[in-house]
């Protein structure tokens, strides 16, 4: 069956592996399962790298609708372009490659070619969609925005120390954990009386060299900064319950699913004013800070920990923002519209 409500979904290998937690994997799983719940026949095909993409695409029958994760599409754009002659290709763009400061010209070219062969492109934030159109990678009329949904979560009960910080995301240069640690070092030097702890939750295996440097810097704080590795399910819920505020010091960010997860629990956010983060916190509950600026971050953290009125306002806004967050059903509906248009 190749028509109607059937779709072949090409995703990175290990999309269900809890050790490979990422915003992209969570998004892909929610879309896959959500489409199935809405009556679609979804055939998931995993690809580990560019060498596997041709074989993966060969399993998709002629005329079929193929929803391809942007990471997979970028691994083998020429193969995808050739397959697009016989398939109805929709690319799911979690991020814009050119937005990364270390993006190579080859990566940008691969992205342009992969997106150019798609009938529709699904962007995970308005910011991502805007950049794709601005860079002329996609025509405006061919982009659908489907922002990540918020999972149902119990509201944070409070009662934790105001200085209990949590940062959730792969330990990676674009997530900016080095900026956060530099800010905390400045805070410890200039405001030693301020009490705080910081929990870094996320994989250390994706960028091992960077993660090793972060671990070394964290050790200098004498136990105040903890790296937990990946946390999911009840362990992640417990980490949030023990935290007063989420810090998101990203240099590049499409939307920030950890931000949505925090707000879904009524936990305020201190986030970088970059990419799609301002849109994600548009309903309130967040303090935005200049990206890649440890001094500004130290000032923002100090303000949070010493200004009771600021904390009260952000907490009230975060509780109010819970009701305004879209659920994953909203995301899947938007993806479904894009698939129907293709």
GUGU-5211 format. One line per field, with one value per residue (C-alpha): x, y, z. Coordinates in nm, 2 decimals. Example, Ala and Ser with C-alpha at 12.3 -4.5 7.8 and 13.67 -1.06 7.14 Angstrom:
x: 1.23 / 1.37
y: -0.45 / -0.11
z: 0.78 / 0.71
REM end
This chain:
x: 0.00 / 0.16 / -0.12 / -0.38 / -0.26 / 0.06 / 0.41 / 0.76 / 0.96 / 1.34 / 1.50 / 1.85 / 1.94 / 1.87 / 1.58 / 1.42 / 1.75 / 1.73 / 2.11 / 2.08 / 1.83 / 1.80 / 1.53 / 1.53 / 1.48 / 1.20 / 1.03 / 1.06 / 0.91 / 0.62 / 0.54 / 0.57 / 0.35 / 0.11 / 0.05 / -0.02 / -0.26 / -0.44 / -0.48 / -0.17 / 0.03 / 0.39 / 0.68 / 0.99 / 1.33 / 1.65 / 1.98 / 2.31 / 2.50 / 2.52 / 2.63 / 2.31 / 2.07 / 2.06 / 1.96 / 1.70 / 1.55 / 1.54 / 1.29 / 1.04 / 0.81 / 0.76 / 0.51 / 0.52 / 0.52 / 0.86 / 0.91 / 1.29 / 1.46 / 1.68 / 1.99 / 1.94 / 1.87 / 2.19 / 2.40 / 2.32 / 2.16 / 2.25 / 2.08 / 1.77 / 1.75 / 1.76 / 1.50 / 1.27 / 1.20 / 1.00 / 0.90 / 0.70 / 0.96 / 0.90 / 1.20 / 1.17 / 1.42 / 1.51 / 1.77 / 1.95 / 2.31 / 2.43 / 2.32 / 2.61 / 2.93 / 3.14 / 2.93 / 3.13 / 3.05 / 3.00 / 2.73 / 2.55 / 2.56 / 2.43 / 2.14 / 2.05 / 2.04 / 1.84 / 1.58 / 1.57 / 1.43 / 1.15 / 0.79 / 0.73 / 0.96 / 0.85 / 1.03 / 1.02 / 1.00 / 0.90 / 1.27 / 1.39 / 1.13 / 1.22 / 1.59 / 1.52 / 1.32 / 1.56 / 1.85 / 1.64 / 1.66 / 1.29 / 1.00 / 0.77 / 0.47 / 0.64 / 0.72 / 0.50 / 0.58 / 0.52 / 0.66 / 0.75 / 0.47 / 0.47 / 0.41 / 0.17 / 0.37 / 0.28 / 0.35 / 0.66 / 0.59 / 0.84 / 1.02 / 1.37 / 1.65 / 1.64 / 2.00 / 1.92 / 2.00 / 1.95 / 2.07 / 1.93 / 2.08 / 2.37 / 2.70 / 2.80 / 2.95 / 2.62 / 2.45 / 2.69 / 2.77 / 3.11 / 2.94 / 2.74 / 3.05 / 3.24 / 2.95 / 2.93 / 3.31 / 3.26 / 2.97 / 3.18 / 3.46 / 3.27 / 2.97 / 3.11 / 2.82 / 2.56 / 2.46 / 2.39 / 2.43 / 2.41 / 2.31 / 2.41 / 2.19 / 2.29 / 2.50 / 2.87 / 2.95 / 2.84 / 3.12 / 3.36 / 3.64 / 3.41 / 3.24 / 3.58 / 3.67 / 3.34 / 3.39 / 3.73 / 3.60 / 3.31 / 3.54 / 3.70 / 3.37 / 3.42 / 3.09 / 2.86 / 2.84 / 2.73 / 2.72 / 2.47 / 2.48 / 2.15 / 1.84 / 1.50 / 1.16 / 1.14 / 1.50 / 1.46 / 1.13 / 1.32 / 1.60 / 1.34 / 1.17 / 1.49 / 1.55 / 1.43 / 1.51 / 1.63 / 1.92 / 1.96 / 2.28 / 2.27 / 2.47 / 2.23 / 1.88 / 1.58 / 1.32 / 1.46 / 1.25 / 1.41 / 1.26 / 0.92 / 0.96 / 1.05 / 0.76 / 0.53 / 0.62 / 0.59 / 0.97 / 1.10 / 1.38 / 1.69 / 1.76 / 1.98 / 1.81 / 1.90 / 1.72 / 1.38 / 1.41 / 1.23 / 0.93 / 0.93 / 0.90 / 0.66 / 0.40 / 0.63 / 0.82 / 1.17 / 1.46 / 1.64 / 2.02 / 2.26 / 2.42 / 2.79 / 2.84 / 2.95 / 2.93 / 2.57 / 2.49 / 2.66 / 2.45 / 2.13 / 2.20 / 2.28 / 1.96 / 1.76 / 1.92 / 1.89 / 1.58 / 1.27 / 1.03 / 1.19 / 1.16 / 0.80 / 0.71 / 0.89 / 0.73 / 0.38 / 0.44 / 0.58 / 0.27 / 0.05 / 0.25 / 0.17 / -0.18 / -0.06 / 0.19 / 0.08 / 0.05 / 0.21 / -0.13 / -0.10 / 0.24 / 0.11 / -0.18 / 0.06 / 0.28 / -0.03 / -0.13 / 0.21 / 0.20 / -0.14 / -0.01 / 0.27
y: 0.00 / 0.33 / 0.58 / 0.71 / 0.72 / 0.54 / 0.68 / 0.55 / 0.73 / 0.74 / 0.81 / 0.79 / 0.45 / 0.41 / 0.64 / 0.43 / 0.38 / 0.55 / 0.60 / 0.81 / 1.06 / 1.38 / 1.63 / 1.50 / 1.14 / 1.23 / 1.44 / 1.15 / 0.90 / 1.12 / 1.19 / 0.82 / 0.70 / 0.99 / 0.93 / 0.56 / 0.67 / 0.88 / 0.58 / 0.61 / 0.30 / 0.41 / 0.20 / 0.32 / 0.26 / 0.34 / 0.45 / 0.47 / 0.68 / 0.79 / 0.44 / 0.29 / 0.55 / 0.40 / 0.06 / 0.22 / 0.42 / 0.10 / -0.05 / 0.23 / 0.14 / 0.36 / 0.63 / 0.61 / 0.90 / 0.93 / 1.14 / 1.18 / 1.31 / 1.60 / 1.44 / 1.13 / 1.35 / 1.54 / 1.22 / 1.13 / 1.42 / 1.29 / 0.95 / 1.13 / 1.35 / 1.05 / 0.87 / 1.18 / 1.11 / 0.80 / 0.90 / 1.18 / 1.32 / 1.53 / 1.64 / 1.71 / 1.99 / 2.00 / 2.26 / 2.47 / 2.34 / 2.68 / 2.82 / 2.64 / 2.85 / 2.55 / 2.44 / 2.34 / 2.44 / 2.07 / 2.05 / 2.35 / 2.22 / 1.88 / 2.05 / 2.27 / 1.97 / 1.75 / 2.02 / 2.11 / 1.76 / 1.77 / 1.84 / 1.98 / 2.07 / 2.05 / 2.29 / 2.24 / 2.61 / 2.94 / 3.05 / 2.75 / 2.80 / 3.17 / 3.09 / 2.82 / 3.07 / 3.36 / 3.14 / 3.04 / 2.67 / 2.63 / 2.84 / 2.99 / 2.81 / 2.47 / 2.50 / 2.37 / 2.46 / 2.18 / 2.29 / 2.02 / 1.94 / 1.93 / 1.60 / 1.58 / 1.64 / 1.70 / 2.06 / 2.11 / 2.11 / 2.37 / 2.37 / 2.33 / 2.58 / 2.88 / 2.81 / 2.45 / 2.49 / 2.22 / 2.22 / 1.95 / 1.86 / 1.68 / 1.80 / 1.98 / 2.31 / 2.43 / 2.38 / 2.62 / 2.44 / 2.60 / 2.94 / 2.83 / 2.71 / 3.02 / 3.22 / 3.01 / 3.05 / 3.43 / 3.41 / 3.21 / 3.45 / 3.78 / 3.67 / 3.38 / 3.41 / 3.31 / 2.94 / 2.73 / 2.39 / 2.29 / 1.96 / 1.89 / 1.62 / 1.49 / 1.25 / 1.29 / 1.05 / 1.26 / 1.51 / 1.33 / 1.58 / 1.87 / 1.67 / 1.57 / 1.94 / 2.02 / 1.74 / 1.87 / 2.23 / 2.10 / 1.91 / 2.25 / 2.35 / 2.09 / 1.90 / 2.20 / 2.10 / 1.74 / 1.56 / 1.28 / 1.16 / 1.07 / 1.06 / 0.95 / 0.87 / 0.87 / 0.97 / 1.28 / 1.36 / 1.34 / 1.57 / 1.83 / 1.79 / 1.87 / 2.19 / 2.55 / 2.68 / 2.54 / 2.71 / 2.69 / 2.86 / 2.74 / 2.91 / 2.76 / 2.63 / 2.56 / 2.54 / 2.39 / 2.08 / 2.09 / 2.44 / 2.31 / 2.02 / 2.27 / 2.50 / 2.20 / 2.14 / 2.51 / 2.55 / 2.89 / 2.92 / 3.13 / 3.09 / 3.23 / 3.48 / 3.28 / 3.09 / 2.97 / 3.00 / 3.34 / 3.19 / 2.89 / 3.11 / 3.36 / 3.28 / 3.38 / 3.22 / 3.30 / 3.54 / 3.58 / 3.64 / 3.73 / 3.41 / 3.33 / 3.60 / 3.46 / 3.80 / 3.85 / 3.50 / 3.55 / 3.87 / 3.68 / 3.40 / 3.64 / 3.82 / 3.50 / 3.40 / 3.73 / 3.90 / 3.74 / 3.95 / 3.83 / 3.47 / 3.51 / 3.67 / 3.40 / 3.12 / 3.26 / 3.31 / 2.96 / 2.81 / 3.01 / 2.91 / 2.54 / 2.59 / 2.76 / 2.49 / 2.28 / 1.91 / 1.65 / 1.60 / 1.96 / 1.87 / 1.55 / 1.74 / 1.99 / 1.70 / 1.53 / 1.84 / 1.86 / 1.50 / 1.54 / 1.84 / 1.63
z: 0.00 / -0.11 / -0.10 / 0.15 / 0.50 / 0.47 / 0.52 / 0.54 / 0.80 / 0.77 / 1.11 / 1.27 / 1.41 / 1.78 / 1.78 / 2.06 / 2.25 / 2.59 / 2.59 / 2.27 / 2.41 / 2.20 / 2.12 / 1.76 / 1.86 / 2.10 / 1.83 / 1.58 / 1.82 / 1.91 / 1.55 / 1.46 / 1.74 / 1.70 / 1.34 / 1.41 / 1.68 / 1.41 / 1.18 / 0.97 / 0.87 / 0.96 / 0.85 / 1.04 / 0.87 / 1.06 / 0.90 / 1.09 / 0.84 / 0.48 / 0.37 / 0.49 / 0.34 / -0.01 / 0.13 / 0.36 / 0.07 / -0.15 / 0.10 / 0.02 / -0.27 / -0.57 / -0.53 / -0.15 / 0.09 / 0.27 / 0.58 / 0.61 / 0.92 / 0.82 / 0.98 / 0.76 / 0.45 / 0.50 / 0.52 / 0.15 / -0.03 / -0.38 / -0.30 / -0.16 / -0.47 / -0.70 / -0.49 / -0.50 / -0.86 / -0.76 / -0.40 / -0.25 / -0.01 / 0.29 / 0.50 / 0.87 / 0.95 / 1.32 / 1.27 / 1.00 / 0.94 / 0.84 / 1.18 / 1.35 / 1.37 / 1.28 / 0.98 / 0.68 / 0.32 / 0.25 / 0.52 / 0.39 / 0.04 / 0.15 / 0.34 / 0.04 / -0.19 / 0.05 / 0.11 / -0.26 / -0.35 / -0.09 / -0.18 / 0.16 / 0.45 / 0.82 / 1.05 / 1.42 / 1.50 / 1.34 / 1.37 / 1.17 / 0.90 / 0.88 / 0.84 / 0.58 / 0.37 / 0.43 / 0.30 / 0.00 / 0.10 / 0.08 / -0.06 / 0.20 / 0.07 / 0.10 / 0.47 / 0.76 / 1.12 / 1.37 / 1.71 / 1.96 / 2.20 / 2.58 / 2.75 / 3.04 / 3.36 / 3.72 / 3.83 / 4.03 / 4.40 / 4.49 / 4.82 / 4.66 / 4.72 / 4.49 / 4.37 / 4.25 / 3.88 / 3.61 / 3.25 / 3.03 / 2.69 / 2.52 / 2.65 / 2.33 / 2.21 / 2.07 / 2.40 / 2.57 / 2.90 / 2.89 / 2.89 / 3.20 / 3.39 / 3.31 / 3.45 / 3.76 / 3.81 / 3.79 / 4.03 / 4.28 / 4.26 / 4.27 / 4.49 / 4.70 / 4.96 / 4.70 / 4.74 / 4.44 / 4.28 / 3.91 / 3.76 / 3.40 / 3.25 / 2.91 / 2.70 / 2.73 / 2.44 / 2.14 / 2.17 / 2.41 / 2.39 / 2.48 / 2.75 / 2.90 / 2.92 / 3.09 / 3.34 / 3.42 / 3.47 / 3.68 / 3.91 / 4.01 / 4.18 / 4.45 / 4.40 / 4.33 / 3.96 / 3.88 / 3.55 / 3.56 / 3.20 / 3.03 / 3.24 / 3.12 / 3.27 / 3.65 / 3.69 / 3.47 / 3.65 / 3.98 / 3.85 / 3.76 / 4.10 / 4.27 / 4.06 / 4.10 / 3.75 / 3.41 / 3.25 / 2.87 / 2.76 / 2.40 / 2.12 / 1.87 / 1.93 / 1.71 / 1.99 / 2.30 / 2.41 / 2.76 / 2.79 / 2.71 / 2.95 / 3.23 / 3.16 / 3.15 / 3.51 / 3.60 / 3.64 / 3.52 / 3.26 / 3.22 / 2.85 / 2.58 / 2.35 / 2.04 / 1.77 / 1.85 / 2.23 / 2.25 / 2.06 / 2.30 / 2.60 / 2.45 / 2.71 / 2.99 / 3.27 / 3.14 / 3.17 / 2.84 / 2.83 / 2.56 / 2.42 / 2.46 / 2.73 / 3.07 / 3.23 / 3.13 / 3.24 / 3.58 / 3.63 / 3.53 / 3.77 / 4.05 / 3.98 / 4.00 / 4.33 / 4.51 / 4.37 / 4.54 / 4.34 / 4.01 / 4.12 / 4.23 / 3.89 / 3.68 / 3.88 / 3.84 / 3.47 / 3.44 / 3.61 / 3.37 / 3.07 / 3.13 / 3.00 / 2.68 / 2.58 / 2.27 / 2.32 / 2.09 / 1.93 / 1.80 / 1.66 / 1.49 / 1.34 / 1.18 / 1.04 / 0.91 / 0.72 / 0.56 / 0.46 / 0.31 / 0.11 / -0.03
REM end
